[in-house]
């Protein structure tokens, strides 16, 4: 009996002096709690989303113009690379759908980015679920053809098949028929405009700036972003810079110009 009492006392002494095997903090907290600690930082204070995504300040909220009304497509269709607006906004558009980084979904959700995704069926492949998640956090889904073929010079039947075929695909996937269309490589002709109108498109969308290697590149000798600019972010397969990094660099350039991000679908 005395030996049992001594053993019990020794064990209690070990626990009190910290000599017993420790339990890792992450095991004590549980995985969900540990994730909250990582997100909030070591002090436990919540880290604002803009800091978490590497921005110097929060993005200004864009004005909310009346949503563009669905109208019968004009003939010929308007072709736009810049929106005529006094609002201090630019528009972020993403092509193809090759990159499907789940962090980008988090970025769009946490920063409330009103981005527009121009999807190509043959590039997206089996990844439509990723874009369903993006759509659920506010991204717009638009048309970029079935197979990413250069359309200019193709006969009407071929161009219509590329454009209407992707309209049908997107309707089957998301229950929508996009109003906006971007021709691959930015090339088109009058046949493209006729085919797109016949497929229910209301505007052909090009771009005035493109995000190349982490820096904006401009057309027509321009050197800076202006209000109303449509910016294209190519969907390359390289891992550096990532889509999140390219977007962060673009957002910093937007903020430096005193601009913010608007929803393209609200203006066209």
C-alpha positions in Angstrom: 0.0 0.0 0.0 2.9 2.4 0.9 4.6 1.7 -2.4 1.3 2.6 -4.3 1.0 5.9 -2.4 4.6 6.8 -3.1 4.2 6.0 -6.8 1.0 8.1 -7.0 2.9 11.0 -5.3 5.8 10.7 -7.7 3.5 10.9 -10.7 1.8 14.0 -9.3 5.2 15.6 -8.7 6.2 14.9 -12.3 3.1 16.4 -13.7 3.4 19.5 -11.5 7.1 20.1 -12.4 6.4 19.8 -16.2 8.4 16.5 -16.6 5.4 14.6 -18.0 5.3 14.3 -21.8 3.7 17.4 -23.3 0.8 17.5 -25.6 1.3 19.5 -28.8 -0.8 22.8 -28.9 -2.3 21.8 -32.2 -3.5 18.6 -30.7 -5.0 20.4 -27.7 -6.8 23.0 -29.9 -8.0 20.7 -32.6 -7.4 21.3 -36.3 -10.2 23.8 -36.7 -9.0 25.9 -33.8 -5.4 25.8 -35.1 -6.6 27.0 -38.5 -8.2 30.0 -36.8 -4.9 30.7 -34.9 -3.0 30.6 -38.2 -5.5 32.9 -39.9 -5.6 35.4 -37.1 -1.9 35.5 -36.3 0.0 34.7 -33.1 -1.7 37.5 -31.1 -5.2 36.0 -31.8 -6.3 39.3 -33.4 -8.2 38.9 -36.7 -6.0 39.7 -39.8 -8.0 41.9 -42.3 -8.4 40.1 -45.6 -6.5 42.8 -47.5 -3.4 42.2 -45.4 -3.8 38.5 -45.7 -3.6 38.8 -49.5 -0.7 41.3 -49.5 -2.5 44.6 -50.2 -1.4 47.8 -48.5 -5.0 48.9 -47.8 -8.6 47.7 -48.3 -10.0 47.8 -51.8 -12.5 50.7 -52.2 -16.1 49.5 -52.8 -17.1 50.1 -56.4 -20.4 52.0 -57.2 -23.3 49.7 -58.1 -24.8 51.0 -61.4 -28.1 49.6 -62.5 -27.5 46.1 -64.0 -27.2 46.1 -67.8 -30.6 45.1 -69.3 -30.7 42.0 -71.4 -31.4 43.4 -74.9 -31.8 42.0 -78.3 -28.2 41.9 -79.8 -27.4 44.9 -81.9 -26.1 44.6 -85.4 -23.2 44.8 -85.6 -22.3 43.8 -82.1 -20.3 46.4 -80.0 -16.6 45.5 -79.6 -15.2 47.0 -76.3 -11.8 47.2 -74.7 -12.7 50.0 -72.4 -16.0 51.1 -70.8 -17.0 54.7 -71.1 -17.7 55.6 -67.4 -16.9 58.3 -64.9 -16.7 55.7 -62.1 -13.1 55.1 -60.9 -13.2 51.4 -61.8 -11.3 48.9 -63.9 -12.5 45.4 -64.8 -10.7 42.1 -64.1 -11.2 39.4 -66.7 -9.6 35.9 -66.8 -9.2 33.8 -69.9 -9.4 30.1 -70.7 -9.6 28.3 -67.4 -6.3 26.4 -67.3 -5.4 27.5 -63.7 -7.7 26.1 -61.0 -5.9 27.1 -57.8 -8.3 26.9 -54.8 -6.5 29.8 -53.2 -7.9 32.0 -56.0 -11.5 31.1 -54.9 -10.6 32.2 -51.4 -9.1 35.4 -52.6 -12.2 36.3 -54.7 -14.4 35.5 -51.7 -12.5 37.3 -49.0 -11.7 40.4 -51.1 -15.2 40.3 -52.8 -13.6 40.7 -56.2 -16.1 41.0 -59.0 -14.1 39.1 -61.6 -15.3 37.8 -65.0 -14.1 34.4 -66.2 -14.1 33.8 -70.0 -14.0 30.0 -70.3 -12.9 27.6 -73.1 -14.4 24.1 -72.8 -11.4 22.2 -74.1 -9.1 24.1 -71.6 -11.3 23.8 -68.5 -11.7 20.0 -69.1 -13.1 18.3 -66.1 -12.6 21.4 -63.9 -16.0 23.0 -64.2 -16.6 22.4 -60.5 -13.9 24.9 -59.7 -15.7 27.6 -61.6 -19.0 26.6 -60.0 -17.3 27.5 -56.7 -16.0 30.8 -58.2 -19.5 31.6 -59.4 -20.9 30.9 -56.0 -18.6 33.6 -54.5 -19.6 36.2 -57.1 -17.5 35.6 -60.3 -19.2 36.1 -63.7 -19.0 33.3 -66.2 -18.7 34.2 -69.9 -17.9 32.6 -73.3 -14.4 32.1 -74.8 -15.3 29.3 -77.4 -15.3 25.6 -77.3 -11.7 24.9 -78.5 -9.8 28.2 -78.4 -9.6 28.4 -82.2 -8.6 31.6 -83.9 -11.9 32.6 -85.5 -10.9 35.3 -88.0 -11.2 33.9 -91.6 -13.2 30.8 -90.6 -16.6 30.3 -92.4 -19.8 31.3 -90.6 -20.7 27.7 -89.7 -17.4 27.0 -88.0 -17.5 30.3 -86.0 -21.1 29.7 -85.0 -20.3 26.2 -83.8 -17.4 27.4 -81.6 -19.5 30.2 -80.1 -22.9 28.6 -79.8 -21.4 25.3 -78.8 -19.8 27.0 -75.7 -23.1 28.8 -75.0 -24.8 25.4 -74.8 -22.0 23.9 -72.6 -22.2 26.8 -70.1 -26.0 26.6 -70.0 -25.8 22.9 -69.3 -23.2 23.5 -66.6 -24.4 26.6 -64.9 -28.0 27.2 -66.3 -26.9 30.5 -68.0 -26.3 31.7 -71.5 -23.6 34.3 -71.3 -24.1 37.8 -72.8 -20.4 38.5 -73.3 -17.9 36.8 -75.6 -14.2 37.1 -76.0 -12.6 35.8 -79.2 -9.4 33.8 -78.7 -6.3 35.9 -79.2 -8.5 38.9 -79.6 -8.9 38.3 -83.3 -12.3 38.5 -85.1 -14.0 39.6 -88.3 -17.5 40.6 -89.4 -18.5 36.9 -89.6 -17.5 36.6 -85.9 -19.8 39.5 -85.0 -22.7 38.0 -87.0 -22.2 34.5 -85.5 -21.9 35.8 -81.9 -25.1 37.9 -82.3 -26.9 34.8 -83.6 -25.7 32.9 -80.5 -27.3 35.5 -78.2 -24.2 37.5 -77.3 -24.7 41.2 -76.7 -21.0 42.4 -76.7 -17.6 41.3 -77.8 -15.0 42.0 -75.1 -11.4 42.7 -75.8 -8.9 44.4 -73.4 -6.8 47.5 -73.1 -4.3 46.1 -70.6 -2.9 42.6 -69.9 -1.2 41.3 -66.8 2.1 39.9 -68.1 4.7 38.4 -65.8 3.3 40.3 -62.8 3.2 43.7 -64.5 0.5 45.4 -66.5 1.2 45.6 -70.2 -0.7 48.2 -72.3 -1.9 48.5 -75.8 -1.5 51.6 -78.0 1.5 53.0 -76.2 -0.4 53.6 -72.9 1.6 53.5 -69.7 -0.9 53.4 -66.9 -4.4 52.2 -66.0 -7.3 54.4 -66.6 -10.9 54.3 -65.4 -13.0 52.0 -67.5 -10.1 49.8 -68.6 -10.8 46.1 -69.2 -7.8 44.1 -68.0 -7.0 40.6 -69.3 -5.2 38.1 -67.0 -4.0 35.2 -69.1 -4.4 31.8 -67.7 -0.9 30.4 -68.2 0.1 27.0 -66.9 3.4 28.3 -65.3 3.6 28.2 -61.5 5.5 31.5 -61.2 4.0 34.0 -60.8 0.8 32.2 -59.8 -2.7 33.5 -60.6 -3.0 34.8 -57.0 0.4 36.6 -57.3 -0.6 38.1 -60.7 -3.9 39.3 -59.3 -2.2 40.7 -56.2 0.2 42.7 -58.4 -2.7 43.9 -60.5 -4.7 45.0 -57.5 -1.7 47.0 -56.1 -1.4 48.8 -59.5 -5.1 49.5 -59.4 -4.8 51.0 -55.9 -1.8 53.1 -56.8 -3.9 54.8 -59.5 -6.7 55.5 -57.0 -9.0 53.1 -58.7 -10.9 50.0 -57.7 -12.5 46.9 -59.3 -16.0 47.0 -60.9 -18.3 44.3 -62.1 -18.1 44.2 -65.9 -21.5 42.6 -66.2 -23.0 45.7 -64.5 -21.6 48.0 -67.2 -22.2 46.0 -70.4 
